[in-house]
Amino acid sequence: MFETMEVLASGLSVARLRVNTLASNLANAQTTKTDEGGPYKRRDIVQVAKEVPGQFATTLDRMSLQRPTATAVVTDESEPKKVFQPGHPDADEEGYVQFPNINVVQTMTDLMMAQRLYQANLTAMSATKDMMQESYRIGVSA
């Protein structure tokens, strides 16, 4: 059960990082100037599954328990979107403004999925905690 809680806690951590990263992308979808110069660059997380050592693999024969881990937050280096807005203060001499390469609809969809993943991890963690408490109660009364 403790291995399961470790996996769920790791899932919560990764889901929280994903939500924060996506929210940052949405908040900066119209940011045309940053301290580094140029428009904001979309960020994504790199997520991998790492095997959790323990008895789970031997108990269920060839099944291994894996926990999600965020290994990095990477910056999208694709070209920014150029929009013709000659009156914009950040427009170049041809009247084009460089905006971040962020698809707001796709980012909102990803954010909703990340929020649901976070909620699913919370629900599973609560169920696991309840099972642990019940097994303890049964063990004490036996």
PyMOL commands that set and color helices and strands:
alter all, ss='L'
color gray80, all
select helices_A, chain A and resi 2-27+56-59+104-141
alter helices_A, ss='H'
color red, helices_A
select strands_A, chain A and resi 43-51+66-75+81-84+96-99
alter strands_A, ss='S'
color yellow, strands_A
deselect
rebuild
show_as cartoon
